[in-house]
Amino acid sequence: MPDTAPTPRRVLMLGATGTIGRATVAALAARGHQVVCFTRPGAQGDPRRGLPEGVEIRTGDVTDAGSLAHDGFRGERFDAVVSCLASRTGAPRDSWAIDHKAHSDALAAARAAGVAQFVLLSAICVQKPDLEFQRAKLAFEDELMKSGLTWSIVRPTAFFKSLSGQVERVKQGKPFLLFGDGRLTACKPISDADLGAYIAECLDDPARQNAILPIGGPGPAITPLEQGEMLFGLLGKEPKFKHVPVAMMDVIITVLSTLGRVSPKLRAKAEFARIGKYYATESMLVLDPATGQYDADATPEAGTETLRDYYGRLIRGEETVDLGEHAMF
């Protein structure tokens, strides 16, 4: 936490309607910042899309540099840009359009508007970039660090939402799916609210400025096997697992990649399968460049809410999760 009370800022927020975006907007507003959210038009149902009262909502096209400047900044003064914007699918075209170009355009518009600070939500997986969305994120991170603005790059380990895809299947009596023995990977998941608060505090905490910030929730690190055991325990069920060989994913990737030479749809599915394999085999923890090993002890922690707390609320029906493009099971 910063040593001093937050200095109120005028903040342009990108990616405000995602789960982490909404939590970050709430954290910024709670700290007294004046928040302007630049969102997509055409929202149905709740016109505020879950955003708190008191924040301003402007609509436009984040992939259009002209719209960013005209509909977003509007020639007005802002102190900072905070972005939780990310591609929905991780597909190469979407990644370079959103994770790189939209951010690059936003940075240019911010500099033209005299913005002094930019806080970016990235991902810890860019430490070992094997996928196009990771390369796209790194390309913008490099631009941001060279921009001359005060910057913060937040790289969370894992979100509660991303670890919730099997809650319903376990509730229905189905086995929890594991790749390999379920101990191939580990992470320190962080809640939306805790991550939103961490991002908001970057505006005023000098220790989080001009820095790359890997961050997880309260430890210890947890494996997929432990996640499954936790779910069964909370449900009062006998643990039941189904082990999926990682090699099976290689077969799927090979088939889809071959068919993808003639089908853009299958080419996108192949990339999605590659993303799935990556998360099934790589830990979301700080990577030690000297040893090439993931280090749970070196992975910083923030917040107080645990994955067990979140699973409990899902099971009791106190919270729901819409996985959308993140659904894998």
C-alpha positions as CSV (number, residue, x, y, z in Angstrom):
1,M,0.0,0.0,0.0
2,P,1.2,3.5,-0.7
3,D,2.4,5.5,2.3
4,T,0.3,8.6,1.4
5,A,-3.4,9.1,0.7
6,P,-4.2,8.9,-3.1
7,T,-4.0,12.2,-5.0
8,P,-7.2,12.5,-7.0
9,R,-6.5,12.0,-10.7
10,R,-8.6,12.2,-13.9
11,V,-8.2,8.8,-15.4
12,L,-9.2,7.4,-18.9
13,M,-10.0,3.7,-18.4
14,L,-9.8,1.1,-21.2
15,G,-11.2,-2.4,-20.9
16,A,-13.6,-1.2,-18.2
17,T,-16.3,-3.7,-18.7
18,G,-14.3,-6.9,-18.3
19,T,-14.2,-8.6,-14.9
20,I,-10.9,-7.1,-13.9
21,G,-11.8,-3.8,-15.5
22,R,-14.9,-3.4,-13.5
23,A,-13.1,-4.2,-10.3
24,T,-10.4,-1.6,-11.2
25,V,-12.9,1.1,-12.0
26,A,-14.6,0.4,-8.6
27,A,-11.2,0.7,-6.9
28,L,-10.3,3.9,-8.7
29,A,-13.6,5.5,-7.9
30,A,-13.4,4.4,-4.3
31,R,-10.1,6.2,-4.0
32,G,-11.6,9.5,-5.2
33,H,-10.3,9.4,-8.8
34,Q,-12.5,10.9,-11.6
35,V,-12.9,8.0,-14.0
36,V,-13.9,8.2,-17.6
37,C,-14.6,4.7,-19.2
38,F,-14.1,4.3,-22.9
39,T,-16.3,1.3,-23.9
40,R,-17.9,-0.3,-26.9
41,P,-21.4,1.0,-28.0
42,G,-24.5,-1.1,-28.2
43,A,-24.7,-2.5,-24.7
44,Q,-27.9,-4.3,-23.9
45,G,-29.7,-4.5,-20.6
46,D,-27.8,-2.5,-18.0
47,P,-26.7,0.7,-19.8
48,R,-23.8,1.1,-17.3
49,R,-22.7,-2.5,-17.9
50,G,-22.0,-3.1,-14.2
51,L,-19.9,0.1,-13.8
52,P,-20.5,2.1,-10.6
53,E,-22.5,5.3,-10.5
54,G,-20.4,8.4,-10.6
55,V,-18.0,7.3,-13.4
56,E,-18.5,8.7,-16.9
57,I,-19.1,6.3,-19.8
58,R,-18.0,7.2,-23.3
59,T,-18.5,4.9,-26.3
60,G,-16.5,4.3,-29.4
61,D,-14.1,1.9,-31.2
62,V,-10.9,1.2,-29.4
63,T,-9.4,-0.3,-32.6
64,D,-9.9,3.0,-34.4
65,A,-7.2,5.6,-33.5
66,G,-9.6,8.4,-34.6
67,S,-12.4,7.2,-32.3
68,L,-9.9,6.9,-29.4
69,A,-8.9,10.6,-29.8
70,H,-12.3,12.0,-30.8
71,D,-14.7,9.9,-28.7
72,G,-12.4,9.0,-25.9
73,F,-10.0,11.8,-25.1
74,R,-12.1,14.5,-26.8
75,G,-9.2,17.0,-26.5
76,E,-9.6,17.1,-22.7
77,R,-7.0,16.8,-20.0
78,F,-6.3,13.5,-18.3
79,D,-3.7,12.7,-15.7
80,A,-3.4,8.9,-16.4
81,V,-4.6,6.1,-18.6
82,V,-5.3,2.7,-17.0
83,S,-5.9,-0.2,-19.3
84,C,-7.3,-3.7,-18.6
85,L,-8.0,-4.1,-22.3
86,A,-7.2,-7.6,-23.7
87,S,-8.0,-9.6,-26.8
88,R,-11.0,-11.9,-26.2
89,T,-9.8,-15.0,-27.9
90,G,-6.0,-14.9,-28.0
91,A,-6.2,-15.5,-31.8
92,P,-3.2,-13.9,-33.6
93,R,-5.3,-11.3,-35.6
94,D,-7.3,-10.3,-32.5
95,S,-4.2,-10.2,-30.3
96,W,-2.2,-7.9,-32.6
97,A,-5.3,-5.7,-33.1
98,I,-6.1,-5.3,-29.4
99,D,-3.1,-6.2,-27.2
100,H,-0.7,-4.3,-29.5
101,K,-2.2,-1.8,-32.0
102,A,-5.2,-0.6,-29.9
103,H,-2.8,0.0,-27.0
104,S,-0.2,1.6,-29.2
105,D,-2.8,4.0,-30.6
106,A,-4.0,4.8,-27.1
107,L,-0.5,5.5,-26.0
108,A,0.0,7.9,-28.9
109,A,-3.3,9.7,-28.1
110,A,-2.4,9.8,-24.4
111,R,1.0,11.5,-25.2
112,A,-0.7,14.0,-27.5
113,A,-3.1,14.8,-24.7
114,G,-0.3,15.4,-22.2
115,V,-1.0,12.3,-20.1
116,A,1.9,11.6,-17.7
117,Q,1.1,8.1,-16.5
118,F,0.0,4.8,-18.0
119,V,-0.9,1.7,-16.0
120,L,-1.2,-1.5,-18.0
121,L,-2.7,-4.9,-17.1
122,S,-0.6,-7.5,-18.8
123,A,0.0,-11.2,-17.9
124,I,2.7,-13.2,-16.2
125,C,2.8,-15.7,-19.1
126,V,4.7,-13.2,-21.3
127,Q,7.8,-14.3,-19.4
128,K,8.0,-17.3,-21.7
129,P,6.5,-16.1,-25.0
130,D,5.5,-19.1,-27.2
131,L,2.2,-17.7,-28.4
132,E,1.1,-14.7,-30.6
133,F,-0.9,-13.0,-27.9
134,Q,2.2,-13.0,-25.7
135,R,4.3,-11.5,-28.4
136,A,1.7,-8.8,-29.0
137,K,1.6,-7.9,-25.3
138,L,5.4,-7.8,-25.1
139,A,5.6,-5.6,-28.2
140,F,3.4,-3.0,-26.5
141,E,5.1,-3.3,-23.1
142,D,8.4,-2.4,-24.9
143,E,6.7,0.7,-26.5
144,L,5.3,1.8,-23.1
145,M,8.6,1.4,-21.3
146,K,10.3,3.6,-24.0
147,S,7.5,6.2,-24.1
148,G,8.8,8.7,-21.6
149,L,5.6,8.4,-19.5
150,T,5.6,7.1,-15.9
151,W,4.5,3.5,-16.4
152,S,3.4,0.4,-14.5
153,I,3.1,-3.1,-16.0
154,V,1.0,-5.4,-13.8
155,R,1.5,-9.1,-14.6
156,P,-1.0,-11.2,-12.5
157,T,-0.5,-14.9,-12.1
158,A,-4.0,-16.2,-12.6
159,F,-7.6,-15.0,-12.1
160,F,-10.3,-16.8,-10.1
161,K,-12.5,-16.8,-13.2
162,S,-9.9,-18.7,-15.2
163,L,-9.8,-21.5,-12.6
164,S,-13.6,-21.9,-12.4
165,G,-14.3,-23.8,-15.6
166,Q,-14.9,-27.1,-13.8
167,V,-17.0,-26.0,-10.9
168,E,-20.3,-26.9,-12.6
169,R,-19.1,-30.2,-13.9
170,V,-17.9,-31.3,-10.5
171,K,-21.3,-30.2,-9.0
172,Q,-23.0,-32.4,-11.6
173,G,-21.0,-35.4,-10.4
174,K,-18.5,-35.5,-13.2
175,P,-14.8,-36.0,-12.7
176,F,-12.3,-33.1,-12.4
177,L,-10.1,-33.1,-15.5
178,L,-6.4,-33.0,-15.0
179,F,-3.6,-32.9,-17.5
180,G,-0.9,-35.4,-16.6
181,D,-0.8,-36.0,-12.9
182,G,-2.3,-32.6,-12.0
183,R,1.0,-31.4,-10.6
184,L,2.6,-30.1,-13.8
185,T,1.7,-26.5,-13.0
186,A,0.9,-24.1,-10.1
187,C,-0.2,-20.6,-9.6
188,K,-1.1,-18.0,-6.9
189,P,-4.6,-16.9,-8.1
190,I,-5.8,-13.4,-7.2
191,S,-9.3,-12.1,-6.9
192,D,-10.8,-9.4,-9.1
193,A,-11.2,-7.0,-6.2
194,D,-7.7,-7.5,-4.9
195,L,-6.2,-7.1,-8.3
196,G,-8.3,-4.1,-9.0
197,A,-7.0,-2.4,-5.8
198,Y,-3.4,-3.3,-6.7
199,I,-3.8,-1.7,-10.1
200,A,-5.4,1.4,-8.7
201,E,-2.7,1.8,-6.1
202,C,-0.1,2.0,-8.9
203,L,-1.1,5.6,-9.5
204,D,0.3,6.7,-6.2
205,D,2.8,4.2,-5.1
206,P,6.3,5.1,-6.3
207,A,7.5,1.5,-5.7
208,R,5.1,0.4,-8.4
209,Q,6.1,3.0,-11.0
210,N,8.5,2.4,-13.9
211,A,8.4,-1.3,-12.9
212,I,7.2,-4.7,-14.2
213,L,5.0,-6.1,-11.4
214,P,4.3,-9.8,-11.2
215,I,1.6,-10.3,-8.6
216,G,-0.5,-13.2,-7.2
217,G,-3.0,-13.6,-4.4
218,P,-2.4,-15.0,-1.0
219,G,-0.2,-18.2,-1.1
220,P,0.8,-20.9,-1.1
221,A,0.8,-21.7,-4.8
222,I,-1.8,-24.2,-5.8
223,T,-1.8,-27.0,-8.4
224,P,-4.7,-28.2,-10.5
225,L,-4.8,-31.4,-8.4
226,E,-5.2,-29.3,-5.2
227,Q,-7.9,-27.2,-6.9
228,G,-9.9,-30.3,-7.6
229,E,-9.4,-31.7,-4.1
230,M,-10.6,-28.3,-2.7
231,L,-13.7,-28.4,-4.9
232,F,-14.7,-31.9,-3.9
233,G,-14.0,-31.1,-0.2
234,L,-16.3,-28.0,-0.3
235,L,-19.0,-30.0,-2.0
236,G,-18.6,-32.9,0.5
237,K,-17.9,-35.3,-2.4
238,E,-15.4,-38.1,-2.8
239,P,-12.6,-36.9,-5.2
240,K,-13.0,-38.2,-8.7
241,F,-10.4,-37.3,-11.3
242,K,-9.9,-38.0,-15.0
243,H,-6.3,-37.7,-16.3
244,V,-5.8,-36.4,-19.8
245,P,-2.4,-37.1,-21.4
246,V,-0.7,-33.9,-22.6
247,A,0.3,-35.8,-25.7
248,M,-3.3,-35.8,-26.7
249,M,-3.3,-32.1,-27.0
250,D,-0.3,-32.3,-29.4
251,V,-2.3,-34.6,-31.6
252,I,-5.3,-32.2,-31.6
253,I,-3.0,-29.2,-32.3
254,T,-1.3,-31.1,-35.2
255,V,-4.7,-32.1,-36.8
256,L,-6.2,-28.6,-36.4
257,S,-3.0,-26.9,-37.7
258,T,-3.1,-29.1,-40.8
259,L,-6.8,-28.5,-41.5
260,G,-6.2,-24.8,-40.7
261,R,-4.2,-24.4,-43.8
262,V,-7.5,-24.2,-45.7
263,S,-9.9,-23.1,-43.0
264,P,-9.4,-19.9,-41.0
265,K,-11.9,-21.1,-38.4
266,L,-9.9,-24.3,-37.8
267,R,-6.7,-22.3,-37.8
268,A,-8.1,-20.2,-34.9
269,K,-9.1,-23.4,-33.1
270,A,-5.5,-24.6,-33.4
271,E,-4.2,-21.5,-31.8
272,F,-6.8,-21.9,-29.0
273,A,-5.6,-25.5,-28.5
274,R,-2.0,-24.2,-28.3
275,I,-3.0,-21.7,-25.7
276,G,-4.8,-24.5,-23.8
277,K,-1.6,-26.7,-23.9
278,Y,0.5,-23.7,-22.7
279,Y,-1.6,-23.2,-19.6
280,A,-1.7,-27.0,-19.0
281,T,2.1,-27.2,-18.9
282,E,3.4,-23.9,-17.7
283,S,3.1,-22.5,-14.2
284,M,1.8,-19.0,-13.7
285,L,4.6,-18.0,-11.3
286,V,7.8,-15.9,-11.5
287,L,10.2,-17.5,-13.9
288,D,13.9,-17.6,-12.7
289,P,15.8,-16.7,-15.9
290,A,19.0,-18.3,-14.5
291,T,17.5,-21.7,-13.8
292,G,14.5,-21.7,-16.2
293,Q,12.4,-22.8,-13.3
294,Y,9.2,-21.3,-11.8
295,D,9.6,-19.9,-8.3
296,A,6.6,-19.7,-6.0
297,D,8.6,-18.1,-3.2
298,A,9.8,-15.3,-5.6
299,T,6.2,-14.6,-6.7
300,P,4.8,-11.5,-4.8
301,E,1.4,-11.7,-3.1
302,A,-1.3,-9.1,-2.6
303,G,-4.8,-9.1,-1.2
304,T,-6.6,-11.3,1.2
305,E,-9.2,-13.3,-0.7
306,T,-8.4,-16.9,-1.5
307,L,-9.6,-19.3,-4.2
308,R,-11.3,-21.4,-1.5
309,D,-13.4,-18.3,-0.6
310,Y,-14.4,-17.8,-4.2
311,Y,-15.2,-21.5,-4.8
312,G,-17.4,-21.4,-1.7
313,R,-19.4,-18.5,-3.0
314,L,-19.9,-20.1,-6.4
315,I,-21.1,-23.4,-4.8
316,R,-23.5,-21.5,-2.5
317,G,-24.9,-19.6,-5.5
318,E,-23.7,-16.2,-4.1
319,E,-21.8,-15.5,-7.2
320,T,-21.9,-16.6,-10.8
321,V,-19.2,-16.7,-13.5
322,D,-19.5,-16.2,-17.2
323,L,-16.5,-17.9,-18.8
324,G,-17.3,-16.7,-22.3
325,E,-14.3,-17.2,-24.5
326,H,-12.3,-18.6,-21.6
327,A,-14.4,-21.8,-21.4
328,M,-12.3,-24.9,-22.0
329,F,-14.3,-27.8,-20.5
